Amino acid sequence: MHYCQMLHAFKRSRRGRHAHTNHQRTLINPHTPPTLDRYLQLWLFDPAGFTSPARRDPFAGWELTDIRALALDPDPQIRIAATASRWNWDVRVQAVLSTDPNQRVVLALLDQVDPDIGVCQLIIAGPHIAARCELARRNLNADLLELLASDGDPQVRSTAEQTIIRQSTLRTGPR
């Protein structure tokens, strides 16, 4: 069923058979591009289909002190699970996980949270190239990107330079 038909059926069911007026037709233009049509369709009929579901907290009901202890656990799978905790916003938890010797833990942290500036500096000073590349792709402040642009690894340097160029283009517009 086309979205206009769905909208018409929806309005009839909500407002009676003859409630469809011209001002209601302007809600969705049949000549809009398909991407906009899909966007409007999702918002009008199922907002939950447009937004992603919340991530499941593997340690729901646990306290901050428990998560801080799990961040130091010898098993890397436990530390990776600790990155998905609702307590991952705590700077102390982020600092412990960002200096983890296992690169997968640091990447999982970056996948779950936007780290604090101090935590970013710890990751930049750390040994994990993939984590520094992931940071270099992000919209960080200029000081952190400059640190990454002077990194010893050419891939990190190149990624940071591209991000700096992208940010300056967004600020000033294309030349």
C-alpha positions in Angstrom: 0.0 0.0 0.0 1.4 3.4 -1.0 2.0 5.8 1.9 -0.7 8.3 0.7 -3.2 5.5 0.8 -2.0 4.6 4.3 -2.3 8.2 5.4 -5.8 8.4 3.9 -6.9 5.2 5.7 -5.3 6.4 8.9 -7.1 9.8 8.8 -10.5 8.1 8.0 -10.1 5.8 10.9 -9.2 8.6 13.3 -11.5 11.5 12.2 -14.4 9.9 10.3 -15.0 9.2 6.7 -15.2 12.7 5.3 -12.6 14.5 7.4 -9.9 14.5 4.6 -9.6 18.2 3.5 -7.2 20.0 1.3 -5.1 21.4 4.2 -4.5 17.8 5.4 -3.2 16.9 1.9 -0.3 19.3 2.2 1.1 17.1 5.0 2.8 14.9 2.5 3.6 16.0 -1.1 3.4 13.1 -3.6 6.2 14.7 -5.6 8.8 14.6 -2.8 11.9 12.4 -3.2 11.7 8.8 -2.0 14.1 9.3 0.9 11.9 12.1 2.3 8.8 10.0 1.7 10.3 7.2 3.7 11.3 9.6 6.5 7.8 11.0 6.7 6.2 7.6 6.5 8.3 6.4 9.4 7.5 9.4 11.5 3.8 9.5 10.7 3.0 5.8 11.2 5.7 4.2 13.3 8.2 6.5 15.1 9.7 3.4 16.8 10.7 2.2 13.3 12.8 5.3 12.7 14.7 5.3 16.0 17.0 2.5 17.1 16.1 0.6 20.3 18.1 1.3 23.4 21.1 -0.9 23.9 20.6 -3.6 26.5 22.6 -3.1 29.7 24.3 -6.4 30.5 24.7 -5.3 34.1 21.3 -3.7 34.8 20.7 -3.1 38.5 24.5 -3.1 39.3 26.1 -0.1 41.0 29.0 2.0 39.9 31.4 0.3 42.2 30.5 -3.0 40.7 31.2 -1.7 37.2 34.5 -0.2 38.3 35.5 -3.6 39.7 34.4 -5.3 36.4 36.6 -2.8 34.4 39.6 -4.4 36.2 38.5 -8.0 35.7 41.2 -10.3 34.1 38.7 -11.6 31.5 38.6 -9.3 28.5 35.0 -10.4 27.7 33.9 -9.1 31.1 35.7 -5.8 30.5 34.1 -5.5 27.0 30.7 -6.1 28.6 31.5 -3.4 31.2 31.8 -0.9 28.3 28.1 -1.4 27.6 27.0 -0.7 31.1 24.8 2.3 31.9 27.7 3.5 34.1 30.1 3.9 31.2 29.6 7.7 31.4 31.7 7.8 34.6 35.1 9.2 33.8 36.9 6.8 36.2 35.4 3.8 34.4 36.3 5.4 31.0 39.9 6.0 32.2 40.3 2.4 33.3 38.8 1.0 30.1 40.7 3.4 27.8 44.1 2.2 29.1 43.2 -1.5 28.8 46.0 -3.6 27.2 43.4 -5.3 25.0 42.6 -3.2 21.9 39.1 -4.8 21.6 38.1 -3.3 25.0 39.2 0.2 24.0 37.3 -0.1 20.7 34.2 -1.4 22.5 34.4 1.6 24.8 34.6 4.0 21.8 31.6 2.1 20.2 29.5 2.7 23.3 30.4 6.2 24.5 31.8 9.5 23.5 34.8 9.7 25.9 35.8 12.6 28.0 38.7 14.8 26.8 41.1 13.4 29.4 40.1 9.9 28.3 40.7 10.8 24.7 44.2 12.0 25.7 44.8 8.6 27.4 43.8 6.8 24.2 46.0 9.0 22.1 48.9 8.3 24.3 48.1 4.5 24.3 49.5 1.8 22.0 46.3 0.9 20.1 46.4 2.2 16.5 42.8 1.2 15.6 41.5 3.1 18.7 43.5 6.2 17.7 42.1 5.9 14.1 38.6 5.7 15.5 39.2 8.9 17.5 40.7 10.6 14.5 37.4 10.0 12.6 35.4 11.7 15.3 34.4 15.4 15.6 36.9 16.2 18.3 38.2 19.6 19.4 41.1 21.0 17.4 43.7 20.3 20.1 43.0 16.6 20.1 42.9 16.4 16.3 46.2 18.2 16.2 47.7 15.6 18.5 46.4 12.9 16.3 47.6 14.7 13.1 51.2 14.5 14.6 50.8 10.8 15.5 53.6 8.4 14.6 51.3 6.1 12.6 50.7 7.3 9.0 47.1 6.0 9.0 46.2 7.9 12.2 47.9 11.0 10.8 46.0 10.8 7.5 42.7 10.2 9.1 43.1 13.1 11.5 44.2 15.4 8.7 41.1 14.4 6.7 38.9 15.1 9.7 40.5 18.5 10.2 39.9 19.4 6.5 36.3 18.2 6.8 35.7 20.3 9.9 37.2 23.4 8.3 35.1 22.8 5.2 31.9 22.6 7.3 32.8 25.8 9.1 33.8 27.9 6.1 32.0 26.1 3.3 33.5 24.6 0.1 36.1 26.6 -1.8 
